[in-house]
């Protein structure tokens, strides 16, 4: 099967036969989906899935249309940026592909089966075979480009159907965001989709000038500043720099940012705390301030934050 660009290494991705037990023939899959439609209940365009329902939800349907799998978690900030884009696009493409959401905390075996290293992570299943797409939160134009390429690959595999009457159910996320009422938030989200991070930053700051304690604006600003800081940074390269020069503080800060953006916050915190322990007073202040900003960005509910705060406290005394 043709590979798509996106930075994933497809080595280690398992054959879905182990999960599906026996791959269904394309004709049988089409018949199954047709029967679903005949019941009068449209096949949802986006849905949660897990190990118990994976064969019916994903593998069988993938013989009719590509099924995109979004590995995510409720605490993942980049996931919150990507999810609305995916849900908007799956509705726009109107049944030419489906979106299956997998919460990695609820379904760790599925995440392990796909060798998920960080979230959000997107894979596709086409005719029962896995295909890595990309990792991290991309702006809408790039996501759209990947999806268009996916449809071309699927067509080459004979998977070019379209499900009629599908719907995106409301409240797909387990913890939906509150309804946006401030125009700056809407405009900032649109700017992020266009890749105009400077515009989004200005809009968030404009809202914070009017409402200094606006939690959504503070979280949005912190997230976009992180995206801006990590723009153009290759995680593998910056980690090599850190390994080769343990005293390069800027490289450590960049690596921690990139790890947080790739939903590997615990590793990023450990990296900075190790650097903190061996740094001079001036660098220690810089590292500590940066760590605290990352803690605030992710929030106290993130599982890595309490551990990171404790480790920093121990390093201080």
Buried (B, 14 or more C-beta within 10 A) or exposed (E): BEEBEBEBEBEEBEEBEEBBEEBBEBEEBBBBBEEBBEEEEBBBBBBBBBBEEBBBBBBBBBBBBBBBBBBBBBBBBBBBBBBBBBBBBBBEBEBBBBBBBBBBEBBEEBBEBBBBBBBBBBBBBBBBBBBBBBBBBBBBEBBBEBBEBBBEBBEEBEBBBEBEEBEBEEEBBEEEEEEEEBEBBEBBBBBBBEBBBEBBBBBBEEBBEEEEEBEBBBBBBBBBBBBEBBEEBEBEEBBEBBEEEEEBBEBBBBBBBBBBBBBBBBBBBBBBBBBBEEBEEEBBEBBBEBBEEBBEBBEEEBEBBEBBBEBBEEBEE
